């Protein structure tokens, strides 16, 4: 159990090592946001994404507040109840920050904990413990920016979800997507409920939606994150269970430079599980997820395509 607890620190974090507040933007995305279009469009893009840039600052502010209120508590320069409140909450937020920094300090992981980190934003917006005249004058503008910035960030995502034009019937219910998901559409008729299949390397949600199961104990298996010993265990399970169908994401390697920049090059060059699949399985159909990720529907070479 202790070894399993420590395992992510030496393996998961290697491929996921990124700069603090990492956004995961490709060069094409940066150019589209900041290097093209009219100045008004660039200003609008900057307004939309600006919360993503300062959300990672909130837990750092919590660390600063922890130091500040700890000093005031020790000196007795403020009511103990108020100091105790800030010290307790900021200690918890600092511990959560440590958990992110040790694993993957990118914007996605900060968003996971955003409801708790937003306590710091609430203290700032309230301003009750910021006794300065300049802040009182700036506070209405800060409140307006926070409201407008988060509305601009969230509305496109909400509209995309609310207006999704495609409805896909799955064994788990109806899924609405902005574009067609030919993976689910095809697998619905070609894969049996309860069957053991392999989705490789990184989209275990398809196991749930197709009501199928992985041949190994892992939800996913990613080159550069799992060890060679785990690869051998994974291959042993794949061979012994004679898995009929593999959904192989052929476009996965294109995402590694931006999503997992810390992945060792040796792991990309030598992927034993991927090599085995390409050697022992053949492609029957090319499919696409709603995010336009390419999947190959593959079956063992001793079987015919369904």
C-alpha positions in Angstrom: 0.0 0.0 0.0 2.8 2.4 0.9 4.6 1.6 -2.4 1.4 2.4 -4.3 1.0 5.7 -2.5 4.5 6.7 -3.5 4.3 5.4 -7.0 2.8 8.5 -8.7 5.6 10.7 -7.3 8.2 8.7 -9.2 6.2 7.9 -12.3 3.0 9.8 -12.9 4.8 13.1 -12.1 7.6 12.5 -14.6 5.5 12.7 -17.7 3.3 15.4 -16.0 6.1 17.7 -15.0 5.1 21.2 -16.3 5.8 24.8 -15.4 3.6 26.3 -12.7 0.2 27.4 -14.1 0.9 25.6 -17.4 -1.9 26.3 -19.9 -1.1 23.5 -22.4 -1.4 25.8 -25.4 0.2 24.8 -28.7 2.1 27.3 -30.8 -0.9 27.4 -33.2 -3.3 28.2 -30.3 -1.0 31.0 -29.0 -0.8 32.5 -32.5 -4.6 32.3 -33.0 -5.2 34.0 -29.6 -2.5 36.7 -29.5 -0.8 36.9 -32.9 -3.6 37.3 -35.4 -6.9 39.2 -35.9 -7.9 42.8 -35.1 -6.9 44.4 -31.8 -10.5 44.3 -30.5 -10.6 40.5 -31.1 -7.3 40.1 -29.3 -8.6 42.2 -26.3 -11.7 40.0 -26.2 -9.6 36.8 -26.2 -7.4 38.2 -23.5 -10.5 39.0 -21.4 -11.9 35.5 -21.8 -8.7 33.7 -20.8 -7.5 36.2 -18.2 -9.0 34.2 -15.3 -7.0 31.2 -16.3 -3.8 33.2 -15.8 -4.5 34.4 -12.3 -6.4 31.5 -10.8 -3.0 29.8 -10.1 -2.0 32.9 -8.1 -4.8 32.4 -5.6 -3.2 29.5 -3.7 0.1 31.5 -3.6 -1.8 34.3 -2.0 -3.1 31.8 0.5 0.4 30.9 1.4 1.2 34.6 1.9 -1.9 35.1 4.0 -0.9 32.1 6.1 2.4 33.7 7.0 0.8 37.1 7.5 -1.9 35.9 9.9 0.4 33.6 11.7 2.7 36.5 12.5 -0.3 38.6 13.7 -1.6 35.7 15.8 1.8 35.3 17.5 2.1 39.0 18.2 -1.5 39.3 19.4 -2.2 42.3 17.1 -5.6 40.9 15.9 -8.5 39.0 17.6 -7.4 35.4 18.1 -10.7 34.1 16.5 -10.0 36.0 13.3 -6.4 34.9 13.1 -7.3 31.3 13.9 -9.8 31.3 11.1 -7.4 32.5 8.5 -4.5 30.3 9.8 -6.7 27.2 9.7 -8.2 27.8 6.2 -4.9 29.0 4.6 -3.1 26.0 6.1 -5.5 23.7 4.3 -5.2 25.6 1.1 -1.4 25.5 1.3 -1.6 21.7 1.7 -3.8 21.5 -1.4 -1.3 23.7 -3.3 1.5 21.3 -2.3 -0.6 18.3 -3.6 -0.9 20.1 -7.0 2.7 21.1 -7.2 4.0 17.6 -6.5 1.8 16.1 -9.2 1.0 18.5 -12.1 0.7 22.2 -11.5 -1.2 23.1 -14.7 -4.4 25.1 -15.0 -6.6 21.9 -15.2 -5.5 20.7 -11.8 -6.0 24.1 -10.3 -9.5 24.2 -11.7 -10.2 20.9 -9.9 -9.6 22.7 -6.6 -10.9 26.0 -7.7 -14.0 26.1 -5.4 -11.7 26.0 -2.4 -9.1 28.3 -3.7 -11.9 30.8 -4.5 -12.1 31.5 -0.8 -9.1 33.7 -1.3 -10.9 35.6 -4.1 -14.0 36.0 -1.9 -11.8 37.5 0.9 -10.3 39.9 -1.7 -13.7 40.9 -3.2 -15.2 41.4 0.3 -12.2 43.6 1.3 -13.2 43.6 4.9 -9.6 42.9 6.0 -7.9 45.2 3.4 -8.1 48.6 5.2 -6.6 50.8 2.4 -8.3 53.7 0.7 -7.0 52.8 -2.8 -8.6 49.3 -2.5 -12.0 50.8 -1.5 -11.9 52.9 -4.7 -10.8 50.0 -6.9 -13.1 47.5 -5.4 -16.1 48.2 -7.7 -13.9 47.8 -10.8 -12.5 44.6 -9.4 -16.0 43.1 -8.8 -17.1 44.1 -12.3 -14.0 42.5 -13.8 -14.4 39.3 -11.9 -18.1 39.1 -13.0 -17.4 39.9 -16.6 -14.3 37.8 -16.9 -15.8 34.6 -15.5 -19.0 35.1 -17.5 -16.9 35.5 -20.7 -15.0 32.3 -19.8 -18.0 30.2 -18.9 -20.7 31.2 -21.4 -19.0 29.7 -24.5 -18.6 26.4 -22.6 -22.2 26.4 -21.3 -23.6 27.3 -24.7 -21.6 24.6 -26.3 -23.0 22.0 -23.9 -26.6 23.3 -24.0 -26.7 23.5 -27.8 -24.9 20.2 -28.6 -26.6 19.1 -31.9 -25.7 15.4 -31.8 -27.4 12.9 -29.6 -25.9 9.4 -29.3 -27.6 6.5 -27.7 -25.3 4.5 -25.6 -25.8 1.6 -23.2 -25.4 4.1 -20.3 -27.9 6.6 -21.7 -28.0 9.5 -24.2 -24.8 11.5 -24.8 -24.9 14.9 -26.4 -21.9 16.1 -28.3 -21.0 19.2 -30.4 -19.8 16.9 -33.3 -20.3 13.3 -34.3 -18.7 10.6 -32.2 -18.2 7.9 -34.8 -16.4 5.8 -32.2 -19.5 5.3 -30.1 -21.8 5.0 -33.1 -19.7 2.2 -34.6 -18.8 0.4 -31.4 -22.5 0.3 -30.4 -23.1 -2.3 -33.1 -19.7 -4.0 -33.3 -18.9 -4.6 -29.6 -21.0 -6.6 -27.2 -22.0 -5.5 -23.7 -19.7 -7.0 -21.1 -17.0 -7.7 -23.6 -13.3 -7.2 -22.8 -11.8 -4.7 -25.3 -8.7 -2.5 -25.2 -9.0 1.3 -25.5 -5.4 2.5 -26.0 -3.9 4.5 -24.6 -5.9 7.1 -22.9 -9.7 7.3 -23.1 -11.2 4.9 -20.5 -14.6 6.8 -20.7 -15.3 4.6 -23.7 -15.2 1.5 -21.5 -18.1 3.0 -19.5 -20.1 4.2 -22.4 -19.9 1.0 -24.3 -20.3 -1.1 -21.1 -17.1 -3.0 -21.8 -14.0 -3.8 -19.7 -10.3 -3.3 -19.9 -8.2 -6.5 -20.0 -5.9 -5.1 -17.3 -6.3 -3.6 -13.8 -5.4 -0.2 -15.3 -8.0 2.4 -16.4 -5.4 3.5 -19.0 -1.8 2.7 -19.9 0.3 5.6 -21.1 3.9 5.3 -22.5 6.3 7.2 -20.3 4.0 7.1 -17.3 3.9 3.4 -16.6 7.0 1.3 -16.0 8.4 -1.5 -18.3 7.3 -4.1 -15.7 3.7 -2.8 -15.9 4.0 -3.0 -19.7 4.9 -6.7 -19.4 2.0 -7.3 -17.0 -0.3 -5.4 -19.4 0.8 -7.5 -22.4 0.4 -10.7 -20.4 -3.2 -9.8 -19.7 -3.9 -8.8 -23.3 -2.5 -12.1 -24.7 -4.1 -14.4 -22.1 -7.6 -13.0 -22.6 -7.4 -13.1 -26.4 -8.9 -9.6 -26.7 -10.8 -9.4 -29.9 -11.2 -5.6 -30.4 -8.8 -2.7 -29.9 -9.7 1.0 -30.2 -6.3 2.6 -30.9 -6.0 6.3 -30.8 -3.6 6.9 -33.7 -3.4 10.6 -33.1 -2.3 10.3 -29.5 1.4 11.0 -30.1 0.5 14.4 -31.5 -0.8 15.5 -28.1 2.2 14.4 -26.0 4.4 17.6 -26.7 1.8 19.9 -25.3 -0.1 17.7 -22.9 2.7 15.7 -21.4 5.9 17.6 -22.3 7.9 15.7 -19.7 7.5 12.3 -21.3 10.9 10.7 -22.0 11.7 10.4 -25.7 12.7 6.7 -25.2 9.1 5.9 -24.1 7.7 7.4 -27.2 10.2 5.7 -29.5 9.7 2.3 -27.8 6.1 1.5 -26.8 5.8 -2.3 -26.3 2.0 -2.3 -26.0 1.5 -0.1 -29.0 4.0 -2.2 -31.0 2.2 -5.4 -30.1 -1.2 -4.0 -31.1 0.1 -2.9 -34.5 1.8 -6.2 -35.0 -1.0 -8.5 -34.0 -4.1 -6.5 -35.0 -5.4 -5.0 -38.2 -7.5 -2.0 -38.9 -11.1 -2.4 -39.9 -12.4 1.2 -39.7 -11.1 4.7 -39.0 -13.2 6.6 -36.5 -13.2 10.0 -34.8 -14.2 11.3 -31.4 -16.0 14.7 -30.9 -12.6 16.3 -30.2 -11.5 15.1 -33.7 -9.1 12.5 -32.2 -8.6 9.6 -34.6 -9.3 6.0 -33.5 -8.6 2.8 -35.4 -11.1 0.0 -34.8 -8.9 -3.0 -34.9 -9.4 -6.8 -34.6 -7.0 -9.7 -34.2 -5.4 -10.7 -37.5 -6.9 -14.2 -37.2 -10.4 -12.8 -37.2 -12.4 -11.1 -39.9 -13.7 -7.5 -39.5 -17.2 -7.5 -38.0 
